[in-house]
C-alpha cells in the first residue's frame, strides 16, 4: 500500500516537472520578445543605448535568434560601432538571410566602411528584387560613383529621382558629376542648374555653382584653340641693360608699356591626347630708354598625353628676340615634362629644359643651358586658393669661360581667392648662382644670391574673360663683385583677356 502511494506521488511530481519544462522555452521566448519590443521602441525614440541594453537582454534568452541579432547589429550600425554591427548582422545572415531589411543593412554597413564594391553588389541585388526601393537605388549609385563607374552610377541616380522627389536634389547633383566625368557637358550643366536653382540645401546650391564653373572650365579646355592677351603699364626704377640675362642694370628709372599675345591651336584635340602649335609675341616700349625696347617671337610645337594620374608633355619652342629692332638672340628650347596628380589637392610637375643660345651681338655668350625643375601645387580646401613651391637646378655653358655657371632656383607662394572675386597672390624666389671660372676682368670667381618678392591683386572686370590686376615686385642681387649688385622695384597695372 505504501509502495503504491509512493509510486503515485512520484508520477505526479514527474508530470508537474514535465509541464514546467514544457513551458520554460515558451516563457523564455516571451521574455526575449518583451525585451526585443522594448529595444525596438527605444531605437525608434533615438535611445540607442537603451535599445542596446534591451536587445542584449533578449539575446540572453535566445542567443541564436536571427531577429535579435539583426536588430542589435542595426543598433550598432546607427551608433557607428561598425565592427560590432558587422558581427551581429553577419550572424543573423548565417541564421536566416531572408529577414526583411537585413541585406540592406549589411549593404549600408559596407558603404559606411568604404567597402564600395561589396556594397554596390548588395544594393544592386536589392534593386533587382525591389526596383521601388529608392534608397537602394540611390546608394547603389553612390557606391558605383565612388568606384568611378560613372556610367552605371548615373542610371541608378536617375532611377532614384524618378521614384521619389525627396532624393531629386542629391540625385541630380551626383548625376551632374557623372555626366561631367563622361564629358557630357550639356547634360551636366542641366543637372547642376536645377540643383543651383531649386535645391533646398544652401550648401548643395553652392556646390552646384562650383561644379558649373568647373564644367565651364572643362568645356573651354576642350576647345581646339586658346587666346591670351595682356597689356601692362609699369614703373621700373632700375631698367635692365641686358633684358634677357637680368645681369646689368642702368641705374635709371623709366615707364614701360608691355604687350603680350599668345594663341594656340590643337590639331589633335582628344581628352587624353593633344597635339598642336602656338605662337606668342612680346613687346616692350620704354618712355625714355627706347634703345632697350625688346621684341620677342616665340613659336611652340607641343604634344600632351594623359593617362590618369599622369600627364606627359613635350614642347619645342624656337624663339627670336630683337632689342631696339636689332637682332639679339636666337634660342631653341626643348622641354619634356611629366605632371602627377597625386590626389584631388596635390599636383607635382617635373620638367627638363634644354636651351641652345645664339647671341648675335656677343658670340662669347653662345652656348647651351640645361635645367631641371620640380613644381608642387597644393589646393586649399573649398577652392579657397592654393600653395605652390618649386626647386630647380640650372647649368649654363658658353663659348667664353666667363659665362659658365650653375644656379640653384627656389620659389614659394600662395594664391588666395578673396570675397568680391578678388585674388591675392604672394610670391618669393631665391636664386644662388656660382660661376665656374675666375672672371677675366675682375680676377675672382663670381658668386651671386638673388632675392625676389612680389605681391599682386587681381579681379574680373565686367566679364569672366577680362581681368585687371596690380602688382609690386622687388629684386635684390648680392654679389662678391660690387658692380654686379643691384636693387629693382617695379610697380605695374595689367589688363588681361583670356578666350
QUIJO-V757311 format. One record per residue. N is the residue number from 1. RES is the residue in one letter. SS is DSSP state (H for helix, E for strand, - for the rest). BURIAL is I if it has 24 or more other C-alpha atoms within 12 Angstrom, else O. Layout:
# QUIJO-V757311
n/res/ss/burial
N/RES/SS/BURIAL
N/RES/SS/BURIAL
This chain:
# QUIJO-V757311
n/res/ss/burial
1/X/-/O
2/X/H/O
3/X/H/O
4/X/H/O
5/X/H/O
6/X/H/O
7/X/H/O
8/X/H/O
9/X/H/O
10/X/H/O
11/X/H/O
12/X/H/O
13/X/H/O
14/X/H/O
15/X/H/O
16/X/H/O
17/X/H/O
18/X/H/O
19/X/H/O
20/X/H/O
21/X/H/O
22/X/H/O
23/X/H/O
24/X/H/O
25/X/H/O
26/X/H/O
27/X/H/O
28/X/H/O
29/X/H/O
30/X/H/O
31/X/H/O
32/X/H/I
33/X/H/I
34/X/H/O
35/X/H/I
36/X/H/I
37/X/H/I
38/X/H/I
39/X/H/I
40/X/H/I
41/X/H/O
42/X/H/O
43/X/H/I
44/X/H/O
45/X/-/O
46/X/-/O
47/X/-/O
48/X/H/I
49/X/H/I
50/X/H/I
51/X/H/I
52/X/H/I
53/X/H/I
54/X/H/I
55/X/H/I
56/X/H/I
57/X/H/I
58/X/H/I
59/X/H/I
60/X/H/O
61/X/H/I
62/X/-/I
63/X/-/O
64/X/-/O
65/X/-/I
66/X/H/I
67/X/H/I
68/X/H/I
69/X/H/I
70/X/H/I
71/X/H/I
72/X/H/I
73/X/H/I
74/X/H/I
75/X/H/I
76/X/H/I
77/X/H/I
78/X/H/I
79/X/-/O
80/X/-/O
81/X/-/O
82/X/H/I
83/X/H/O
84/X/H/I
85/X/H/I
86/X/H/I
87/X/H/O
88/X/H/I
89/X/H/I
90/X/H/I
91/X/H/I
92/X/H/I
93/X/H/I
94/X/H/O
95/X/H/O
96/X/-/O
97/X/-/O
98/X/-/O
99/X/-/O
100/X/-/O
101/X/-/I
102/X/H/I
103/X/H/I
104/X/H/I
105/X/H/I
106/X/H/I
107/X/H/I
108/X/H/I
109/X/H/I
110/X/H/I
111/X/H/I
112/X/H/I
113/X/-/O
114/X/-/O
115/X/-/O
116/X/H/I
117/X/H/I
118/X/H/I
119/X/H/I
120/X/H/I
121/X/H/I
122/X/H/I
123/X/H/I
124/X/H/I
125/X/H/O
126/X/H/I
127/X/H/I
128/X/H/O
129/X/H/O
130/X/-/O
131/X/-/O
132/X/-/O
133/X/-/I
134/X/H/I
135/X/H/I
136/X/H/I
137/X/H/I
138/X/H/I
139/X/H/I
140/X/H/I
141/X/H/I
142/X/H/I
143/X/H/I
144/X/H/I
145/X/H/I
146/X/H/I
147/X/-/O
148/X/-/O
149/X/-/I
150/X/H/I
151/X/H/I
152/X/H/I
153/X/H/I
154/X/H/I
155/X/H/I
156/X/H/I
157/X/H/I
158/X/H/I
159/X/H/I
160/X/H/I
161/X/H/I
162/X/H/O
163/X/H/O
164/X/-/O
165/X/H/O
166/X/H/O
167/X/H/I
168/X/H/I
169/X/H/I
170/X/H/I
171/X/H/I
172/X/H/I
173/X/H/I
174/X/H/I
175/X/H/I
176/X/H/I
177/X/H/I
178/X/H/I
179/X/H/I
180/X/H/I
181/X/H/I
182/X/-/I
183/X/-/I
184/X/-/I
185/X/H/I
186/X/H/O
187/X/H/I
188/X/H/I
189/X/H/I
190/X/H/I
191/X/H/I
192/X/H/I
193/X/H/I
194/X/H/I
195/X/H/I
196/X/H/I
197/X/H/O
198/X/H/O
199/X/-/I
200/X/-/O
201/X/-/O
202/X/H/O
203/X/H/O
204/X/H/I
205/X/H/I
206/X/H/O
207/X/H/I
208/X/H/I
209/X/H/I
210/X/H/I
211/X/H/I
212/X/H/I
213/X/H/O
214/X/H/I
215/X/H/I
216/X/H/O
217/X/H/O
218/X/H/O
219/X/H/I
220/X/H/O
221/X/H/I
222/X/-/I
223/X/-/O
224/X/-/O
225/X/E/I
226/X/E/I
227/X/E/I
228/X/E/I
229/X/E/I
230/X/E/I
231/X/E/I
232/X/E/I
233/X/E/I
234/X/E/I
235/X/E/I
236/X/E/I
237/X/-/I
238/X/-/I
239/X/-/I
240/X/E/I
241/X/-/O
242/X/-/I
243/X/-/I
244/X/-/I
245/X/-/O
246/X/-/O
247/X/-/I
248/X/-/O
249/X/E/I
250/X/-/I
251/X/-/O
252/X/-/O
253/X/-/I
254/X/E/I
255/X/E/I
256/X/E/I
257/X/E/I
258/X/E/I
259/X/E/I
260/X/E/I
261/X/E/I
262/X/E/I
263/X/E/I
264/X/E/I
265/X/E/I
266/X/E/I
267/X/E/O
268/X/E/O
269/X/E/I
270/X/-/O
271/X/-/O
272/X/-/O
273/X/E/O
274/X/E/I
275/X/E/I
276/X/E/I
277/X/E/I
278/X/E/I
279/X/E/I
280/X/E/I
281/X/E/I
282/X/E/I
283/X/E/I
284/X/E/I
285/X/E/I
286/X/E/I
287/X/-/O
288/X/-/O
289/X/-/I
290/X/H/O
291/X/H/O
292/X/H/I
293/X/-/I
294/X/E/I
295/X/E/I
296/X/E/I
297/X/E/I
298/X/E/I
299/X/E/I
300/X/E/I
301/X/E/I
302/X/E/I
303/X/E/I
304/X/E/I
305/X/E/I
306/X/E/O
307/X/E/O
308/X/-/O
309/X/-/O
310/X/E/O
311/X/E/I
312/X/E/I
313/X/E/I
314/X/E/I
315/X/E/I
316/X/E/I
317/X/E/I
318/X/E/I
319/X/E/I
320/X/E/I
321/X/E/I
322/X/E/I
323/X/E/I
324/X/-/O
325/X/-/O
326/X/E/O
327/X/E/O
328/X/E/I
329/X/E/I
330/X/E/I
331/X/E/I
332/X/E/I
333/X/E/I
334/X/E/I
335/X/E/I
336/X/E/I
337/X/E/I
338/X/E/I
339/X/E/I
340/X/E/I
341/X/E/I
342/X/-/O
343/X/-/O
344/X/-/O
345/X/-/O
346/X/E/O
347/X/E/I
348/X/E/I
349/X/E/I
350/X/E/I
351/X/E/I
352/X/E/I
353/X/E/I
354/X/E/I
355/X/E/I
356/X/E/I
357/X/E/I
358/X/E/I
359/X/E/I
360/X/-/O
361/X/-/O
362/X/-/O
363/X/H/O
364/X/H/O
365/X/H/I
366/X/-/I
367/X/E/I
368/X/E/I
369/X/E/I
370/X/E/I
371/X/E/I
372/X/E/I
373/X/E/I
374/X/E/I
375/X/E/I
376/X/E/I
377/X/E/I
378/X/E/I
379/X/E/I
380/X/E/O
381/X/-/O
382/X/-/O
383/X/-/O
384/X/-/O
385/X/E/I
386/X/E/I
387/X/E/I
388/X/E/I
389/X/E/I
390/X/E/I
391/X/E/I
392/X/E/I
393/X/E/I
394/X/E/I
395/X/E/I
396/X/E/I
397/X/E/I
398/X/E/I
399/X/-/O
400/X/-/O
401/X/H/O
402/X/H/I
403/X/H/I
404/X/-/I
405/X/E/I
406/X/E/I
407/X/E/I
408/X/E/I
409/X/E/I
410/X/E/I
411/X/E/I
412/X/E/I
413/X/E/I
414/X/E/I
415/X/E/I
416/X/E/I
417/X/E/I
418/X/E/O
419/X/H/O
420/X/H/O
421/X/H/O
422/X/E/O
423/X/E/I
424/X/E/I
425/X/E/I
426/X/E/I
427/X/E/I
428/X/E/I
429/X/E/I
430/X/E/I
431/X/E/I
432/X/E/I
433/X/E/I
434/X/E/I
435/X/E/I
436/X/E/O
437/X/E/O
438/X/E/O
439/X/-/O
440/X/-/O
441/X/-/O
442/X/-/O
443/X/-/O
444/X/-/O
445/X/E/O
446/X/E/I
447/X/E/I
448/X/E/I
449/X/E/I
450/X/E/I
451/X/E/I
452/X/E/I
453/X/E/I
454/X/E/I
455/X/E/I
456/X/E/I
457/X/E/I
458/X/E/I
459/X/E/I
460/X/E/I
461/X/-/O
462/X/-/O
463/X/-/O
464/X/-/O
465/X/-/O
466/X/E/O
467/X/E/I
468/X/E/I
469/X/E/I
470/X/E/I
471/X/E/I
472/X/E/I
473/X/E/I
474/X/E/I
475/X/E/I
476/X/E/I
477/X/E/I
478/X/E/I
479/X/E/I
480/X/-/O
481/X/-/O
482/X/H/O
483/X/H/O
484/X/H/I
485/X/-/I
486/X/E/I
487/X/E/I
488/X/E/I
489/X/E/I
490/X/E/I
491/X/E/I
492/X/E/I
493/X/E/I
494/X/E/I
495/X/E/I
496/X/E/I
497/X/E/I
498/X/E/I
499/X/-/I
